């Protein structure tokens, strides 16, 4: 197994085409096809289902793809770290975040900072909550973004944004007919589909329901992605509760979730950073930047909603 094989697989998955992937990889199609075939033999399963008209990931390929992306991402992280060591003037800002984070919102916040500080290279690392904490402790990331508003000892932080929650009813659930929204206390008894928990979704939902002394049942299986939650809800397997940013734009069966009438339910997302040790000047500049943005957000929040903070 080598990194080139993994890159070939990712390009095929992105383009749904072996020929286009070969062009992106600056390789001939036979070279790319043979490399992927050798990787499939080594892994013991087919990664792609190929016909004369289409190329798509197999279930095995769908499971393996994020792991391959993680390996290549770690390679990039290693190269960036080496570059920063050999070039002390190179300013690197490493941001780690939960998969629940809205990347479009993150990008929009970073654009002004990048324009003002073109000398700073921003490096992203998406990982689960436990890994975020571990990487922060080992000083492998400078800033983290996670759901909730609880800071650990030795941390500082500020609010990044709030994302309203939506209820995704199971297919043909009669309680969703003629509805425009749901309150926490009136949700159907349908089990709610959750993930494995590493992204913070499950813990954040538990916090909301506990604060409101409400209960919900959970589906015994775990979804591997937010798309799977949508798919299973559309099949009638169970219901889903997701923040707006993680619901597909074309998914129609979604209803705003309220704590009580007029009080929307949402997840808080916060920036967090360690107070321990010295901080490079460019990271201090970024902390000042996001802190000011947080104060602006707090100042523009609807006073009625200030009491509806949930996590």
N, C-alpha and C positions, 0 to 999 in steps of 0.2 A: 504494500500500500504506500502511496506517496501523495503529496499535496496536490500535484497536478491532476491526479485522478479525481480527487474531491472537487477541485475547481471545475473539471469537466461536468461532473454530475450537477453541480449548482447551476451552471450555464444552461444545461439541457432543461432543468426544472424551470428556470426563469423564462426560457424562450419556447418551450414545448416543441423544440426542433433540434435534431442532431446537426443538420447542416448549418443552421444559424449559430448554434453553440460552438461549432468548429471555427466559424469565422471570428467569433468573439474571443476564442481561445488561441487564435493564430495557429491553428493546427488543421491537418487534413481530416476529413470526416472518418476515413478508415482508422486513422490513429486514435481519434477520440472514441470511436465505437469499440475498438479493441481494448483500450484502456478501461472503459467502463465495464466491458464484459469480464475482464480480468478481476476488477474490483468486486463485481457481483459473485464471481466464483469464490473469492476470498471471504466475502461476507456470508455466503451461503444462501443467497436469495436474489431474485430479480428486483431491480430498483425501478425499472420503467416497463410499462405495458405499451408495446409498439404495434401499430397497425400501419397500413399504407397511407392512412389519412390523418393519424393523430399520434401524439406521444404524451403519456401522462404517467405520473408516479403511481406505483403499486402501493398498497397499504404498508408494505415493508419499507419501500422507498420514502413514503411520507413520514414514517417514524424515524428513519435514519438521517433525513435531510437536515433537521436542526442540529444534530450532533456533528455533522460534517461542517456546517456553517460555524459552529462553535470552535472547531479545531482551526479553521482558517482565521477566525477572529482572534484566537489566541496567538497565532503566528504574527498577525499584524500588531498585536499588543506587544509582543516580544521585540519586534523591530523598532517600534516607537520608543520603548524603554531603552534599548541600546543606543538609539539616536540621541535621546535626551542625555544619556550618560556621557557620550563622547562629545556632545555639543552643549555645554552648560548654558549657552545663550538661547538654546531652543526652549521655548516656553510651551509646555504641554498641560492642557486642562483635561483631566480624566473624569468623566461623568458616568456613574453607574446608576441604573434605574430598573425598577420592576417592569415586567411585561405589560402591566396594567396602564402604564404611562402613555399618554397621548403624544405620539411622536411629532405630529403636525404642530401641536401647540409648543412643544419643546423647541422645534426648529424655528418657529416664529419668534420665540423669546431670544434665541441665540443670534439671530440675524443682526440686530443692532450692535450686539457686543462684538461679534466677529468683524463688522465693518469698522468699529472703533479701535479694535485690537487685532489687526491682520497678522501680527507677529505670533499670535497664540494659536496653536493647533489644538482642536477639540477632538478628543477620542471618546467614543461611546462604548459602554459595556452593559448589555442587557443581561440581568441575572436574577435569580430568586432572592427573596428577602434574607435568608440566612447567609447566602454568599455575599450579598451587599455588605452585611455587617462584618463578615470575615475579611473582605477586601479592604474595607475602611480601616479596620484594626491593623492590617498589615501594610497600610499606606499604599495600596495598589490602585485606589481611586481617591480623588480629591473631594468630590461632591457626590451625594447620592440623592435619588428621588424615590420616594416610596409612599404608598397609601397610608393614611392615618396622620395623627398629629402628636404621637408620643415620641419624645426624645429620650435616648438612653443617657446614663451618666457620662459626662465628658463631651456631650454633643451640643451644638447650637443648631438652630434651624429657623425656617420661616415658611409661610404658606406659598405654594407655587400656584395652584389653581384648584377649582372644585368642579367635579363632573357629576351631573345629575344621573340618577339611576332609572333604569327602565325594566319593566316586567315583561318577559317573553312567555306568554301562555302556551301550554301544550296544544297541539292541533285539535280543533273542534271542542275545546273546553267550553261547555255551555255558560260558565260564569264570565267568560270574556265577551259574550255577545252583547252588542249595543253599549259597550263600555268605552270611555275615553281615557280613563286613568284608574289606578288602584291605590288604596291606602294599605298600610302595613297590616292593619288589623283585619282586613277583609280579603286577604289573598286566598285563592283556592287551596284546597288541601293537597293539590298535586305536588309530588316531591320536586324539589329544586335541584337541578343538575349543577354540580360544582366541579372545580378542577382539583388537581392534587394538593393545592394549598400553598405551593411555594411562591406564587406571584403576589399573595396577600389578599386575594379576592375573598376567600372563605373567612379569614379572620376579620376582615372589615365588615362583612355581612353579619357575622356573629355579634360584633360590637353594636351594630345598629339595632338588631333585634333584641339584644339583652338590655340596652338602654331603654327601649320602649316596652320592655316586659312582654314582648311578642314572641311567638314560636313559629317555626317552619320545619317541615320534614325534608330530608335530603334523599336524593336518588342514590342507591348503593354503588353505582358505577361512577367513575371519574372521567371527565372529558379531558382530552389532551390539549385542547385549544378552545378559544372563544367561538371559533367557527363551528366546532363540534357541538357546543351548547346550542347554537342556532339550529344546526341540522337536526339534533335530537328533539328539540322543541317542535320543529316543523314536522317531525315524524310522529309526535304524540307521546314520546317516551317520557318526557318530563317537562318542567318549566325552567326558565332561566331568569336570573337577575344580573344585569351587566351595566357598567357605566356607558354613557352615550358613545364615547370615543371607540369602544370596542365592539360596537354593533355595526354590521355591514350596512352601507348606505342604502342598499336596495332591499333590506329586510323590513317588511311592512308590519308584521304582527308584534308590535312593541307598544307598551303603554307606560306613560310617566308614573313613577312610584312616589307616593307621598307618605310622610310620617303621619300626619293628620291633614285635614282639609286646609289647603293653602300653605302647607309646609313641605316643600319638596325634599326628598331624600337624596343625598349625594355622598360621594367620597371626597375627602380632602386629600390632596397630594402635596407633600412638603419637600423642600430642600433640607438636607441635613449635612453637617460637616463636623469634623473633630475640632475640639478646642485645644487639643494637646499638640505640642510641638510648634516649631516655627512654620510660617506659611509664606511661600514666595509671593512677591508683589503682584504678579498677574492674577493669582488666585484670590488675593485680598481684593483686587479690583472687581473680580467677578462676584465675590460675596457681597460687596457693596452694591453692585448692580442688581442682583436678584433681591437683596433686602429692600432696596428702594422700590422695585417692581411690586414686591409683596405689600409694602405700605400703601402703594397706589391702589392695589386690588382691594385691600381692606377698606380703604376710604370710599371706594365706589360700590361696595356691597350694599344691597338693599337692607335697611335696618330691620325689616320684617324677617329677613332670612338669617340674621345673626344668631337668633336663638335656635336655629334648626341645624346647627353644626352637629354632625353625627359621629365622626370618627377622629 
